[in-house]
Amino acid sequence: MSIFTYKQRNNINLVIIIALGCLIAYSLHGIFGAILSTLVLYTIVRPGYMYLVDYKNLNRRLAAVLVLFISIVLIILPFYGLSLMVLTKIAELQNDHIYFTNLLYKLKHLIPVEGEAQSLLEEGSRKMGVWATELFPSLISGAFNIVLGLILMYFLLYFMLVEQDTFEGALVKYAPFREQNAQRFAEQMRNTTYANVVGQGFICLVQGALISLSFFILNYNDPIFWGVITTFICFVPVLGPPIIFVPAAILQIVNGHEFAGWAMLTFGFVVIINIDNVLRFMIAKRVGNIHPIITVIGVVIGIPLFGILGLVFGPLLLSYFILLIRIYETSAMASERLERIKTISEHTEL
């Protein structure tokens, strides 16, 4: 006969489950980025997969393979291609000491700096180059981790799509909410993901494209490179396009190209900055909006964990955390109301 009661055995099992869960979570911390990427990508490609299966009557496995292939062509290859281009350009600029010497010389004539201020400016320029190089993923030094993460991500995503009903049913069954709250959480999580990834990504692409186009028309150097840099920087609301086009315009004015400089400043502050508000308003009407404070704090959290992907994943994690708090508050208030009604009913019966 067991020395433990039924409740004690359950408590012991719960402790073992929690301990093993913590051990597994700790073991998986190195691939947490790949797991989070899988959930984000699943949320994004799910409507397309459902369209192929429900409306085009494609086999589930074939539809999953087709969706994965399209995502690789549209998301993975362009991202790493642009990252490689940026890394190459940054390496060229770091090795071109004459370029930075001339740049500092021109800046000193425009804004006189001497002594310690000049040293700070030079040190700041050097550290910005190092920071930018470390921010973008290296396709050479980190090739193994990148390939392993992508293989794991698409392996998980394939089975999540093929066994979609089982996967989503398990999420609803084991979610720590009532079914209606679980459905609400899933819907808000989808909207949050779209607002962070698709919505913010679209805004950044538009602003980066406008920078490239205006640089090309006004005959600035490397318009594509600076457009890509702007696209990444636009994920941080505090920085945004001005950190690119304002220095570029000032340098044009210093070099004697006053029309190109003033035209860039005018177009930048009138069109490029304001188009962010227009697009954000349109996106907010469809899928919701993310407060800039959440984005900034999320970026600070995300970059040390995920590198450049933290620009997206950081705000996303913070948004999910806040969403869970709201669901918890709703559930707690509902439980309190039920307890109150139950207490009133008991007193009424007495």
Contacts in CASP RR format, 6 or more apart in sequence:
PFRMAT RR
TARGET T0000
AUTHOR 0000-0000-0000
METHOD contacts of the structure
MODEL  1
MSIFTYKQRNNINLVIIIALGCLIAYSLHGIFGAILSTLVLYTIVRPGYM
YLVDYKNLNRRLAAVLVLFISIVLIILPFYGLSLMVLTKIAELQNDHIYF
TNLLYKLKHLIPVEGEAQSLLEEGSRKMGVWATELFPSLISGAFNIVLGL
ILMYFLLYFMLVEQDTFEGALVKYAPFREQNAQRFAEQMRNTTYANVVGQ
GFICLVQGALISLSFFILNYNDPIFWGVITTFICFVPVLGPPIIFVPAAI
LQIVNGHEFAGWAMLTFGFVVIINIDNVLRFMIAKRVGNIHPIITVIGVV
IGIPLFGILGLVFGPLLLSYFILLIRIYETSAMASERLERIKTISEHTEL
2 9 0 8 1.000
4 12 0 8 1.000
28 35 0 8 1.000
31 148 0 8 1.000
31 149 0 8 1.000
31 152 0 8 1.000
32 305 0 8 1.000
33 149 0 8 1.000
33 305 0 8 1.000
33 306 0 8 1.000
33 309 0 8 1.000
33 313 0 8 1.000
34 148 0 8 1.000
34 149 0 8 1.000
34 150 0 8 1.000
34 152 0 8 1.000
34 153 0 8 1.000
34 156 0 8 1.000
35 152 0 8 1.000
35 153 0 8 1.000
35 156 0 8 1.000
36 313 0 8 1.000
36 316 0 8 1.000
36 317 0 8 1.000
37 149 0 8 1.000
37 153 0 8 1.000
37 309 0 8 1.000
37 313 0 8 1.000
38 152 0 8 1.000
38 153 0 8 1.000
38 156 0 8 1.000
38 157 0 8 1.000
38 160 0 8 1.000
40 193 0 8 1.000
40 197 0 8 1.000
40 312 0 8 1.000
40 313 0 8 1.000
40 316 0 8 1.000
41 71 0 8 1.000
41 75 0 8 1.000
41 153 0 8 1.000
41 157 0 8 1.000
42 157 0 8 1.000
42 160 0 8 1.000
42 161 0 8 1.000
43 189 0 8 1.000
43 190 0 8 1.000
43 193 0 8 1.000
43 194 0 8 1.000
44 71 0 8 1.000
44 193 0 8 1.000
44 194 0 8 1.000
44 197 0 8 1.000
44 198 0 8 1.000
45 67 0 8 1.000
45 68 0 8 1.000
45 70 0 8 1.000
45 71 0 8 1.000
45 157 0 8 1.000
45 161 0 8 1.000
46 161 0 8 1.000
46 164 0 8 1.000
48 67 0 8 1.000
49 63 0 8 1.000
49 64 0 8 1.000
49 67 0 8 1.000
49 161 0 8 1.000
49 164 0 8 1.000
52 58 0 8 1.000
52 63 0 8 1.000
52 66 0 8 1.000
52 67 0 8 1.000
53 60 0 8 1.000
53 63 0 8 1.000
56 63 0 8 1.000
58 66 0 8 1.000
60 161 0 8 1.000
60 162 0 8 1.000
60 164 0 8 1.000
61 162 0 8 1.000
63 161 0 8 1.000
64 158 0 8 1.000
64 161 0 8 1.000
64 162 0 8 1.000
65 158 0 8 1.000
67 161 0 8 1.000
68 154 0 8 1.000
68 157 0 8 1.000
68 158 0 8 1.000
68 161 0 8 1.000
72 154 0 8 1.000
76 150 0 8 1.000
80 137 0 8 1.000
80 139 0 8 1.000
80 146 0 8 1.000
82 228 0 8 1.000
83 136 0 8 1.000
83 137 0 8 1.000
83 139 0 8 1.000
83 308 0 8 1.000
84 139 0 8 1.000
85 224 0 8 1.000
85 225 0 8 1.000
85 228 0 8 1.000
86 132 0 8 1.000
86 136 0 8 1.000
86 225 0 8 1.000
86 228 0 8 1.000
86 229 0 8 1.000
86 232 0 8 1.000
87 133 0 8 1.000
87 136 0 8 1.000
87 138 0 8 1.000
87 139 0 8 1.000
89 222 0 8 1.000
89 225 0 8 1.000
90 129 0 8 1.000
90 132 0 8 1.000
90 133 0 8 1.000
90 136 0 8 1.000
91 133 0 8 1.000
93 99 0 8 1.000
93 100 0 8 1.000
93 129 0 8 1.000
94 129 0 8 1.000
94 133 0 8 1.000
100 122 0 8 1.000
100 125 0 8 1.000
103 125 0 8 1.000
103 251 0 8 1.000
104 118 0 8 1.000
104 121 0 8 1.000
104 122 0 8 1.000
104 125 0 8 1.000
106 251 0 8 1.000
106 254 0 8 1.000
106 255 0 8 1.000
107 113 0 8 1.000
107 121 0 8 1.000
107 254 0 8 1.000
108 118 0 8 1.000
109 254 0 8 1.000
110 250 0 8 1.000
110 253 0 8 1.000
110 254 0 8 1.000
113 121 0 8 1.000
135 303 0 8 1.000
135 307 0 8 1.000
135 308 0 8 1.000
136 308 0 8 1.000
137 146 0 8 1.000
137 307 0 8 1.000
137 308 0 8 1.000
137 309 0 8 1.000
139 146 0 8 1.000
159 167 0 8 1.000
160 167 0 8 1.000
168 186 0 8 1.000
171 182 0 8 1.000
171 186 0 8 1.000
172 179 0 8 1.000
172 182 0 8 1.000
172 183 0 8 1.000
172 186 0 8 1.000
175 181 0 8 1.000
175 182 0 8 1.000
175 185 0 8 1.000
177 185 0 8 1.000
177 327 0 8 1.000
177 331 0 8 1.000
178 331 0 8 1.000
181 327 0 8 1.000
181 330 0 8 1.000
181 331 0 8 1.000
184 327 0 8 1.000
185 323 0 8 1.000
185 324 0 8 1.000
185 327 0 8 1.000
188 323 0 8 1.000
189 320 0 8 1.000
189 323 0 8 1.000
191 287 0 8 1.000
191 288 0 8 1.000
192 290 0 8 1.000
192 316 0 8 1.000
192 319 0 8 1.000
192 320 0 8 1.000
192 323 0 8 1.000
193 316 0 8 1.000
194 287 0 8 1.000
195 283 0 8 1.000
195 284 0 8 1.000
195 287 0 8 1.000
195 288 0 8 1.000
195 289 0 8 1.000
195 290 0 8 1.000
195 319 0 8 1.000
196 290 0 8 1.000
196 312 0 8 1.000
196 315 0 8 1.000
196 316 0 8 1.000
196 319 0 8 1.000
197 312 0 8 1.000
197 316 0 8 1.000
198 287 0 8 1.000
199 279 0 8 1.000
199 283 0 8 1.000
199 287 0 8 1.000
200 235 0 8 1.000
200 290 0 8 1.000
200 295 0 8 1.000
200 312 0 8 1.000
200 315 0 8 1.000
201 235 0 8 1.000
201 312 0 8 1.000
202 279 0 8 1.000
202 283 0 8 1.000
203 234 0 8 1.000
203 276 0 8 1.000
203 279 0 8 1.000
203 280 0 8 1.000
203 283 0 8 1.000
204 230 0 8 1.000
204 231 0 8 1.000
204 232 0 8 1.000
204 234 0 8 1.000
204 235 0 8 1.000
205 231 0 8 1.000
206 275 0 8 1.000
206 279 0 8 1.000
207 230 0 8 1.000
207 231 0 8 1.000
207 234 0 8 1.000
207 240 0 8 1.000
207 241 0 8 1.000
207 272 0 8 1.000
207 275 0 8 1.000
207 276 0 8 1.000
208 227 0 8 1.000
208 228 0 8 1.000
208 230 0 8 1.000
208 231 0 8 1.000
208 234 0 8 1.000
208 241 0 8 1.000
209 227 0 8 1.000
210 241 0 8 1.000
210 268 0 8 1.000
210 271 0 8 1.000
210 272 0 8 1.000
210 275 0 8 1.000
211 223 0 8 1.000
211 226 0 8 1.000
211 227 0 8 1.000
211 230 0 8 1.000
211 241 0 8 1.000
211 244 0 8 1.000
211 245 0 8 1.000
211 272 0 8 1.000
212 223 0 8 1.000
212 224 0 8 1.000
212 226 0 8 1.000
212 227 0 8 1.000
212 230 0 8 1.000
213 223 0 8 1.000
214 220 0 8 1.000
214 245 0 8 1.000
214 264 0 8 1.000
214 267 0 8 1.000
214 268 0 8 1.000
214 272 0 8 1.000
215 221 0 8 1.000
215 222 0 8 1.000
215 223 0 8 1.000
215 226 0 8 1.000
215 227 0 8 1.000
215 248 0 8 1.000
215 264 0 8 1.000
216 223 0 8 1.000
218 252 0 8 1.000
218 260 0 8 1.000
218 261 0 8 1.000
218 263 0 8 1.000
218 264 0 8 1.000
219 260 0 8 1.000
220 226 0 8 1.000
220 248 0 8 1.000
220 252 0 8 1.000
220 260 0 8 1.000
220 264 0 8 1.000
226 244 0 8 1.000
226 248 0 8 1.000
227 244 0 8 1.000
229 244 0 8 1.000
230 240 0 8 1.000
230 241 0 8 1.000
230 244 0 8 1.000
230 245 0 8 1.000
232 308 0 8 1.000
232 311 0 8 1.000
233 239 0 8 1.000
233 240 0 8 1.000
233 241 0 8 1.000
233 243 0 8 1.000
233 244 0 8 1.000
234 240 0 8 1.000
234 241 0 8 1.000
234 276 0 8 1.000
235 295 0 8 1.000
235 299 0 8 1.000
235 311 0 8 1.000
235 312 0 8 1.000
236 295 0 8 1.000
236 296 0 8 1.000
236 299 0 8 1.000
236 311 0 8 1.000
237 292 0 8 1.000
237 295 0 8 1.000
237 296 0 8 1.000
238 292 0 8 1.000
238 296 0 8 1.000
241 268 0 8 1.000
241 272 0 8 1.000
241 273 0 8 1.000
242 268 0 8 1.000
242 269 0 8 1.000
242 273 0 8 1.000
245 264 0 8 1.000
245 265 0 8 1.000
245 268 0 8 1.000
245 272 0 8 1.000
246 265 0 8 1.000
248 261 0 8 1.000
248 264 0 8 1.000
249 260 0 8 1.000
249 261 0 8 1.000
249 262 0 8 1.000
249 264 0 8 1.000
249 265 0 8 1.000
250 261 0 8 1.000
252 258 0 8 1.000
252 260 0 8 1.000
252 261 0 8 1.000
252 264 0 8 1.000
253 261 0 8 1.000
253 262 0 8 1.000
280 289 0 8 1.000
283 289 0 8 1.000
290 315 0 8 1.000
290 319 0 8 1.000
294 315 0 8 1.000
294 318 0 8 1.000
294 319 0 8 1.000
294 322 0 8 1.000
295 315 0 8 1.000
297 315 0 8 1.000
297 318 0 8 1.000
298 310 0 8 1.000
298 314 0 8 1.000
298 315 0 8 1.000
298 317 0 8 1.000
298 318 0 8 1.000
299 310 0 8 1.000
299 311 0 8 1.000
299 314 0 8 1.000
299 315 0 8 1.000
301 314 0 8 1.000
301 317 0 8 1.000
301 318 0 8 1.000
302 310 0 8 1.000
302 311 0 8 1.000
302 313 0 8 1.000
302 314 0 8 1.000
302 317 0 8 1.000
303 310 0 8 1.000
303 311 0 8 1.000
303 314 0 8 1.000
305 313 0 8 1.000
305 314 0 8 1.000
306 313 0 8 1.000
306 314 0 8 1.000
END
